[in-house]
Structure formats: C-alpha cells, structure tokens
Amino acid sequence: MKITNRVLPLAAITTVALAATGCAGFGGGGGGDTASGDSITFTTWASESEQAAFEQLIGEFESANPGSKVQLNAVPYDQMFTNIDAQLSSGEAPDVFRVDYGNLGVYSSQDQLLDLSSSFSADEISAFTPAFWEAVSFDGKPYGVPHQTDVSALLVNVPLLTAAGITDIPTTLDDAWTWEEFADVSAKLRASLPAEKYPFVYNWQLGGTPRWLSWLFEADGTLLEDDGTTPAIDSAAGTKALDFTKSFFSNNWVPPTSSVKSATYADSFFTEETAAMAFAGSFLVPDIDNLAQFEWAATPMPVDQRGATDLGGNALVATKTTKNPELAVKFLKFMSDAENMKAFCAATNELPTRADIDPADIDFAVRPDVMPVFVEQAGTIEPSDVKQLTSPSLAAISVVMQDQLEQAFVGGQSTADTLKNISAGIETATN
C-alpha cells in the first residue's frame, strides 16, 4: 500500500516502516555543493500519484524559468525527517523540503527555516485559508507555504449498513450524525454483524494518536490553554470525549487490536471488511477504491457541540541556510499558485489550502463523488485547533497521549487518571 500522509506528527512516535513505492534513495542536500547557481534541491516523500504530480510541476517550473533546475529527492517516509534532522545539523540540508503541519513548528521554533515574511504580500497571504496560513506561522511569521491538506471523514460499507437497517447515511454536515446517533448506528451494527466483524475502526494507529483530539474538539474542549503551554484537557469536555471513546472498546464497537498502539491501519480493517465503517483521510481514497470489493460511501464525522476533524496535509518550506533563497521562494510560490495547487490536488485526491480555489471545480482523479464530504469536513477546522495541532510541543505531548490512551482503552485505566497523567505530561513537554 502506498502511504503519504498517515502520521501527524511523525516526530511523536518511533519510526514506522512506511516506504513509498518507487521512491529513490536519499539524495544530497542544498547546504553543500549540490545546489549552486540557478539550482535547488527539493526533498519529499511521495505516493506514486504525488511523485508524478511533483515531477510534472517541476518540469513546468523549469520551463517557465529557463536555466533553473530543481533536483527532486523522493525518499521513503520512514527516513524523511531523521535524515532532514541530520542534514540540518551538518549543514547539508536540502533547499526545500516537505513537512507536515504538526512538525513544522518544531523546525520554525528552532530557527531552521527561511522566514518568508518579506516574500508574500498581504494580498498573496489573503489567498490562503486563514487556518492553514496560521499552520505555517510561528510567532506571527510564516516559515512555509500551505501546499495541501487531507482530512478525515467516515467511510461506510453500504451493504453491511443496509443489512443492519441503516439506510439514511448523511452526506452533509448539516445532517451529520450526532454522537448519540453514531452510538445508535454502532449498536445496530454490533447486533447485526458476526462476532469477528466490528461496527467501525478509528484511525489513531501508528503515530496517528493526535487524531483523538478531534473528539475533544467536537466536545468543545481544548488540549492547551490560550498560552499554548498550560494543559486544558482535564475538563468536563475532556472527560466526555475520553468516556465516549473508551466506550468504543467496552461496547465491542471497534476491533480490540485497533487501539493507538496497533500495528494495523484503520483502512486495512475496512478494506478487508473486518469493520463496517472507518475513519480515513481523503489521501487514502485511491487505495481504498482499489482494494475494497464492495460498495462504499463517505459521510461526515459525528458532531457533538461542534464538528471537527484532523489537520492532515503538508507544507513546503525552505531551509534558512539555502544557498539560493530567491529561487527557493520562487519555487514555493509556483507550487502554491492556484492553478498548480488545483492540478496537484486533482491528481492526488487531496484538498487545496487556498481560499480562492473552489474545490467543486477540481476534477479529482478517483471517486469524485465522495470528495465533497471531505471538502466540507475541512471547513470544521478552526484556527484554535490549528494552533494546538501545530504546537512545537505536540510531538512530545503525543508520546504521552499514546501511552495514556492505550492504558485507558485497553488497560483499564480510569478517565480521571488518564486526564491527570496527560496533563502532567503536557507540563513536562512545555516547560
């Protein structure tokens, strides 16, 4: 299976083998002799469709800028940031690289990225969705361009739901299931399905632990106070979110092996028909469409006090030590241009981060019928969510969350102790 944006943030978890098919080995960086004159290096991980899209756009960039060259280094995902960190330390980092929003703050807060404050006008900034411009900013300064996003929605096995008497599947947020309605659907599926199958599976495995925060946000809770360091999770909303998600396991609604430390991704449970529903990102639509031998559809994530989803996707950044900052900035602007972003998203089933792109105008390559659900779901991301999901401390916090949620879900730990322990971990991580 080809992987592109599964983990947010990857620095929180020990290395996971996510090798992307067809990727080349890790190439040279931009801090040495590789990038000189009118050339830059660009390092990224990529699925097959992403690599093809990058190559196409790089060719167009070079044609539009005669004499300029962009060396693309497509690397396995599990090597990406270990190598970036080492190259930054040795002065051999690429000129430009791809980074998820959850990890960008780690690099910008350590003064390792090129400050783009003087490179983008107010009009250019206003073209981006505010939440995603916030995602690339640190201390009020932008250190990258939001390139694309992918958010989670709920995929459903239509025949299995129909067999359980569930035929009214929402297609818009206005009609999304409430937590209570989602629980009712899950109970009906549990009663209908054989013991070895389960109502649903959630996508918090293998580094996806921060996706649990969607439930916290839906309950109108927060991980951190406005200062970005004080824990706020030990609250009525935190209790509600944790109690509800613990019930997934106690009610036998999810596979017992699908907790946050599981080695199997949610989409695998879904395509193998072990689970009737699965929370999954839009970037997985092509793989799921290829593997699922049944009719499936998409519906919005359940809502409580509000709607929410995870902040998937990635930004493109230039390193502070790039030998060719002018060309690096020109490349970042080219890649985040409206038409180029639209073309990239169409080819990869990902979503734009520009407010001046109407997703309805994007001709998605695979299952365009389900993509409007993901498009609308992306609108539930609020600036306050972004601020927490891009905290420089989130990587360390995620490690604590994974350990504590695992104990709560399958280890019998109480809600009160779990929230207390996560709060203590936040204080350690942010001080």
GIRALIN-V395896 format. One line per field, one symbol per residue. ss: DSSP state (@ for helix, = for strand, . for the rest). phi: phi as a letter, one per 40 degrees, with the letter a starting at -180 (. if undefined). psi: psi as a letter, one per 20 degrees, with the letter a starting at -180 (. if undefined). A space follows every 10 residues. Layout:
ss = ???
phi = ???
psi = ???
This chain:
ss = .........@ @@........ .......... ........== ====...@@@ @@@@@@@@@@ @@@@....== ====..@@@@ @@@@@@@@@@ .....===== @@@@@@@@.. ..=....... .@@@@@.=.@ @@@@@.==.. ==..=====. .======@@@ @@@....... ..@@@..=@@ @@@@@@@@@@ @@.....=== =.......@@ @@@@@@@@.. ...=...... =....@@@@@ @@@@@@@@@@ .......... .....@@@@@ @...====== =@@@@@@@@@ @....====. ..=....... ...======. ....@@@@@@ @@@@@..@@@ @@@@@@@@.. =..=....@@ @......@@@ @@@@@@@@.. ..@@@@@@@. ...@@@@@@@ @@@@@@@@@@ ....@@@@@@ @@@@@@@@@@ .
phi = .cbbbcbacc ccbcdbcbdc dgccccccbc cbccbagbbb bbbacacccc ccccccccdc ccccbdgcbb ccbcbcccbd cccdcccccc gbcccbacac cccdcccccb gbbccbdccb cccccccccd cccccbbafg bcbibccaba bcbbcbcdcc ccccgbbcbc bbccbdccdc cccccccccd ccccdcbbda abcbcfgcdd cdcdcccccg bbcbcccgbc cbccaccccc ccdccccdcc cgcbdccbcc bccbcdccdc ccgcbcbaca ccccddcccc cccacbabbc cdbbcacaac cchabbbbcc cdcbcccccc cccccccdcc cdcccccbfb bcbbccbcdc cccccbfccc cdccdccccc cbdccddccb cdccdccccc dccccdcccb bgcccccccc cccccccccb b
psi = ppqgkhpoqh ihqqppolpp pjqrrparri icigorclqq qopqrqrghg ghgggghggh ghhimpiqqo opopqqhiif hghgghhhhi jkqrhqrqqq hhihhgghij liqppjgjip rhhhhiiqph hhhhhjqpkj ppkrpogrqp rqaoqpoghh hghjjoinoq iqhhjqprgg hhhgghhggh hhqrhiqqgr qqmjqlijhi ihhhhghhjk rqgqrhijhp pjhnrggggg gggghhhhgh jkhqpijkai jqjpqghghg hikhphqppq qhiigggghh hplrpqrqqq qqqdhrqraq nraqrpqqqh jpimhghggh gghghjqghh gggghhhjkr qqjpijpohi ipnqhplihi hhghghhhii pqhhgghhij piihghhhgg ggghhghggi ijqqgghghg hgghhghghj .
